[in-house]
Amino acid sequence: MKEEILISRRLIPMQEKHSNTNKEIFNQQQDHWKDAFFQKADMFGDEPSEPAGKAAEFFKKEGKTKILELGAGQGRDTIFFARSGLQITALDYSQSGLDAITKKAQSLRLANSITALQHDIRQPIPFEDESFDGCYSHMLYCMALTTSELEFLSQEVRRVLRPNGINIYTVRQTGDAHYGTGIHRGEDMYEVGGFIVHFFSKEKVEHLANGYQIMSVDEFEEGGLPRKLFRVTLKKQLGEKQ
């Protein structure tokens, strides 16, 4: 019994230290993204991403019009969604990115279709249950988030979705050329060029789908490497989570 108590006392500070280290690394990533957005007004260009086009088409097909976008960045997909007739609430932790979205929305007369709010996705999503028809995020899930933080995020998205609501997200996958390179940051996370990426296997996609029906997991490529990604489409299941 005495030995067990001593072991327990040794473990608790180590766990707290690990948690604080993760938080510090993520906060550093926040600053890194803020600086990147500030230094380059259109870091990813003005054209919408390919997944945004697929998502908008699917949302409209399913009759989903009120959409939550997580990790909106500088708004290239946000603006596209609004132009497509969707009502968008865009969340991001970078105020400079959100300022860019607001400015673009005003200049394009889309301000009535876009709400841009600063938010740390490690915290509860600041909306009531069943507030949205759909949720979209492009490479937000594969940022410097631990599996436990992703589990929390996945269930927060589920909470704010209406019955049969759709969650579409994209992530870089373990078949990507950068997987296993750079600085290992725990789990399947690697820091490459100053940015930490959490690479997903199909097993991780399935693990995070608790309370959802997996409608599809599509592979696609993007960028110069090219980056290899999954586009995951989920539907909120009715009733209690499994």
N, C-alpha and C positions, 0 to 999 in steps of 0.2 A: 504493500500500500504506500509506504514512504517513497519507494522508488518511482511509483506511478505519479505521485504528486510532484516530485522533482522534475520528471519528464514533462508533465503538463505545464509547469512553470517555465520551463525552457522553451516550449513550443509557442506559447502565447505571444511573447515578444517577437519571435521570428515571423509569425503570421501577420502581426501588426506591421512589422517592418516591410514584409512583402507587399501588403496592401498599400502602404504609404509610398513605396517605390513605384508601383503601378500608377497610382494617382499622380505622382510627380512626373512620370514619363508622359502620361496623357496630357497633363497641363502644358508640358513643353511642346507637345505636338500642336496644341491649340495655338500657342504663340507662333509656331513655325508656319502654320496655315495662315494666320492673320498677317504675318509679314509677307508671305507669298502673294496674298490677295492685294495687299497694299501696294506692293512694288509693281505688280502687273495687273492692270485694270481688267483685262480680258484673258486671264490665265489659260482658259480652256476654249477661248473663241466665242463667237456669238451663235454659231450653229448648234441646234439641239443635238444631243447624243442619239445614237441609233436606238438604245433601249427606251428613250423617251417617246420616240415615234411609235414603237411597238406598244408601250404602255398606254398612250393616249388612245390608240386604236382599240385596245382591249377594254379600257374603261368605258369608252362610248358604246361599244358593243354590248357590254354588261349593264348599261344604263347608270353608270357611276359618274357623278358630276362634281361632288364636293370632295376634294382630294387634299390630303396632307402630304407634303414633301419634306423629307428629312435630309439634312445636309445639302441644302440648296446651293451652296457656294455663291457664285456670282450671278446665278439665275438664268443660265442659257436654257435649261429645261423648264424652269418656272415660266418664263416668258412664252415659250412654245406652248405649254399647257393652256395658259390663259388665252392665247390666240386661237387655240383649238376649241374654245368654248367652255373650258373647265374652270371651276372656282377653286383657287389654290391658296392654301395656307402653308407658307414656306418657313421652315425652322433651320437655323444654323447658329453655331457658336461664334462666328466671325461677324462682328458688327460692320466691318468695312464691306464684306460681301453683301450683307443685307442692305446697306446704304446704296450699293450699286443696283440691287434689284429694285428698290423703291424708286430710284432715279429713272431707271429704264421704264418701269411701269408707268410713271407719270408722263414721260416724254412720248410714250406710245399709246397713251390714253387707255391704259389697262389697270389703272389704280383700283377700280371697283372690283376687279377680278382677282387681286392678289393682296394677301396679308402677309407681311414679313416680320418674324419675331425671333429674337435671340434666345437660344435655349441650349443647355448642356444635356445631351441625350442620355447621360448617366442618371439624370433626375427624372421623376415622373413627368410624362407628357402633360402640359398644362391645359387639358381640356376634359370635359365631362365624358362619361361613358357613352359609347355609340354616337360620337359626334361627326364621323366621316364615313363616306361611301368607300373610299379607297386610300391607300398609302403607297407612296413611291419613294425610293431612294437609290441613287446611283453610286455605288462603291462606299456608302456610309458604313455598312455592316463590316467592311473589311478594314476599318481603321484600327487604331490602337485600343481595342476593346477586348477584355478577357471573355471567355465563354460564359461566365456567370453574368457579366454585364450584358452580353448579347441575349441571354435567356431573359433577363429583366426587360430589355428593350423590346424583344419579340412579344412578350406578354402585355407590355404597355400599348404597343400598336394594336394588338388584339382587343384590348379593353376599349380603345377609342373608336374601333371600327363598328359599324352597324352590322346586324345579322347578315351573313353572306357577303360581308365586305371583302374587298380584294387588297392584298398586300403584295406589291411587286418590288423586289430589290435585286441588285446586282452585286456580285463580289468576285474578286480575283480568286482563282482556284489553284489547287496544289499542282496542277499541270503547267502552271505559268513558269516562264524561264527564270524569274526572280525568286521562285520558291526555294528556300534553303540557302540563299546567298545573303551577303551582308551580315549585319549584327543580329544574332538571335535574341529576341526579346521575350522568350517564354511561349509555351504552347506552339502554335503554328504562325507566330508573328516574327517578322524579320524587318530590320531597318535598312532601307536602300535609298541612298541619296538624301538622307535626312528625314525621310518619311517612313513611318512604321505601317506595315501592311499585315493584316490577319488573313492568311490564305485559307480557303474553305475546301474541304472534301465534301463529297455527296453525303457522307455520314453526318457531317456537321449540319448540313442543310436539313436533313431528316430530324436530327436531334432538336433543332430550334423550331420545328414545325408543330410542336405540341399545341393542340387546340385548333389546328388548321387542317384543311385538306390540301395536299400538294397537287396543284393542277398541272404544273410542268416545271422542269428544270432544264433549261436550254443552254447549250454551250455556244459561245460566240467569241470573236476576237476584236480587239480595239487598239488603236495606237500603233506606234512604230516598231515595237519589239517583234511581233505584236503581243499585247497583254491577252491572256486567256481568262475568260470570265464565265460565270454562271448567271443566267437571268432566271430568277426564282419567282413563280407565280403561285400565291397561296390564297385560299378562300377560308374565311373565318367559319369554323364549325359552330353549330348551334349547341346549346347545352353546356355542361361542365367540361373542363379540360380533361384529357385522358391521364 
